[in-house]
Amino acid sequence: MTAMPTNDSSNLTAEAQRHKHLKLRVWRQSSAKTEGAFVEYEPEGLSDDMSFLEMLDMLNEQLLARSEDPVSFDHDCREGICGMCSLMINHRAHGPNEGCTTCQVHLRSFRDGDTIVVEPWRAKAFPVVKDLVVDRAPFDKIIQAGGYISVNTGGAPDGNALPVAKTISDTAMDAAQCIGCGACVAACKNGSAMLFTSAKITHLNLLPQGKAEADQRVVNMITAHDHAGFGACSNTNSCEAVCPKEIPVSFIAKANREYAWALLKGKKPTLGQKESES
């Protein structure tokens, strides 16, 4: 059998495609009390198959090799579940792709030679901790205000004894997909967290276990939202456009209706101003 000649030029092309050259303009800020600035980097050894966070890992390894301070950024599961990877990439939350988190973005989404601007979330309620890391503790305050159900002690009822319509359970699960990443806040010109808040309200208020506290929950959570310093929703739909779980803005309208109805019933927030801001 005659051996087929190898195509050296195609091998060289494939080898060249495995290496990618990108310029990064990364926001560096040592603390919330200091001023920040963009710093340019050109990491080496990049390829199309790398994720965006792997590129930042490689950049940090190269910075450490030069005895420079690595770039601080949030990350955890790297599977699009935890919501930790909070980055503005080229002025868009989570980057150029729809329906995915930063950790799910790969370098194949960028052209060779591109300059990529990397920033933290920009919102009054999310102060910068360091570099690309922001403090998202206000989300915890909203959850503490009503993101739970109170269950008396005793025997747990059989789940099958609480029938739930398929349409209701599907909608509740759609709301429960919110991972609390904060992209909705970063994309909103008002810094509103109503998409996050309404998703958490809808998730519990639709199900039988959450019905008993539904009115108090919506009043408490929206009050906590306002006390935390988030802005008001003005229906630009920018939050829905960047949400990695594609949470619809219809949940905001639903939460607003429930909030108005609860106020008409005379419900008032049970958490104090001092508690909500602590």
Residue pairs with C-beta under 8 A, 6 or more apart in sequence:
17 48
18 47
18 48
19 45
19 46
19 47
20 46
20 47
20 48
20 107
20 110
20 112
21 42
21 46
21 112
21 113
22 42
22 43
22 46
22 55
22 107
22 110
22 112
22 113
22 114
22 115
22 116
23 40
23 41
23 42
23 113
23 114
23 115
23 116
24 40
24 41
24 42
24 43
24 59
24 115
24 116
24 118
25 38
25 39
25 40
25 115
25 116
25 117
25 118
26 38
26 39
26 40
26 41
26 59
26 71
26 118
26 131
26 132
27 36
27 37
27 38
27 118
27 119
27 120
27 131
27 132
28 36
28 37
28 38
28 39
28 71
28 131
29 35
29 36
29 37
29 120
29 128
29 130
29 131
30 130
30 131
31 128
31 129
31 130
32 127
32 128
32 129
32 135
36 128
36 131
38 117
41 59
41 63
43 55
43 58
43 59
43 62
44 58
44 62
45 58
46 55
46 58
46 107
47 107
48 106
48 107
48 108
49 106
49 107
49 108
50 58
50 106
50 107
51 78
51 103
51 104
51 105
51 106
51 107
52 87
52 89
52 95
52 102
52 103
52 105
52 106
52 107
53 73
53 75
53 78
53 85
53 102
53 103
55 107
56 71
56 73
56 118
59 70
59 71
60 70
60 71
63 69
63 70
63 71
64 70
71 131
71 132
72 129
72 130
72 131
72 132
72 133
73 85
73 87
73 131
73 132
73 133
74 84
74 85
74 86
74 132
74 133
74 134
75 84
75 85
75 103
76 82
76 84
76 85
77 84
77 103
78 85
78 103
79 103
80 100
80 101
80 103
80 104
80 179
80 244
81 179
82 179
83 101
83 179
83 180
83 181
83 182
84 181
85 94
85 101
85 102
85 103
85 181
86 102
86 120
86 121
86 132
86 134
86 136
86 181
86 182
86 183
86 186
87 93
87 94
87 95
87 102
87 118
87 119
87 120
87 132
88 117
88 118
88 119
88 120
88 121
88 122
88 186
89 95
89 96
89 102
89 105
89 116
89 117
89 118
90 96
90 116
90 117
91 117
91 119
92 187
92 242
93 121
93 183
93 186
93 187
93 242
94 100
94 101
94 102
94 105
94 181
94 183
94 242
94 244
95 102
95 105
95 109
96 105
96 109
96 110
97 104
97 105
97 109
98 241
98 246
99 244
99 245
99 246
100 244
101 179
101 181
101 244
104 244
110 116
118 132
119 132
120 126
120 128
120 131
120 132
120 133
120 134
121 134
121 136
121 182
121 183
121 185
121 186
122 186
123 134
123 182
123 185
123 186
123 188
123 191
123 230
124 191
124 229
124 231
125 138
125 185
125 191
125 193
125 228
125 229
125 230
126 134
126 135
126 136
126 138
126 182
126 185
126 186
127 134
127 135
128 134
128 135
129 135
134 182
136 180
136 182
138 193
138 228
138 229
138 230
139 180
139 182
139 193
139 196
141 224
141 227
141 228
141 276
141 277
142 193
142 196
142 197
142 200
142 221
142 224
142 225
142 228
143 200
144 224
145 220
145 221
145 223
145 224
145 271
145 276
146 200
146 201
146 204
146 213
146 216
146 217
146 218
146 220
146 221
146 224
147 200
147 204
147 221
148 204
149 204
149 209
149 210
149 212
149 213
150 212
150 213
151 209
162 208
162 209
164 207
164 208
168 206
168 207
169 207
171 202
171 206
172 202
172 203
172 206
172 207
174 247
174 248
175 198
175 199
175 200
175 202
175 203
175 206
175 247
175 251
176 199
176 203
177 199
177 245
177 247
178 195
178 196
178 199
178 200
178 203
178 243
178 245
178 247
179 244
179 245
180 196
181 244
182 193
182 196
183 239
183 242
183 243
183 244
184 192
184 193
184 194
184 195
184 196
184 239
184 240
184 242
184 243
184 247
185 191
185 192
185 193
185 196
185 230
185 239
186 242
187 238
187 239
187 241
187 242
188 231
188 233
188 236
188 238
188 239
189 234
189 236
189 238
190 231
190 232
190 233
190 234
191 229
191 230
191 231
192 230
192 231
192 232
192 233
192 234
192 239
193 225
193 228
193 230
194 225
194 230
194 232
194 233
194 239
194 252
194 255
195 239
195 240
195 243
195 247
195 249
195 251
195 252
197 221
197 222
197 225
197 255
198 251
198 252
198 254
198 255
198 256
199 247
199 251
200 221
201 217
201 218
201 221
201 222
201 251
201 255
201 258
202 251
202 254
202 255
203 210
204 210
204 214
204 217
205 211
205 214
205 217
205 218
205 258
210 217
214 258
214 262
215 258
215 261
215 262
215 265
215 267
216 262
216 267
216 270
218 255
218 258
218 259
218 262
219 259
219 262
219 263
219 267
219 268
219 269
220 269
220 270
220 271
222 255
222 259
223 269
223 271
223 276
224 271
224 276
227 273
227 276
227 277
228 276
228 277
233 252
235 249
235 252
237 249
239 247
239 249
240 246
240 247
240 248
240 249
269 276
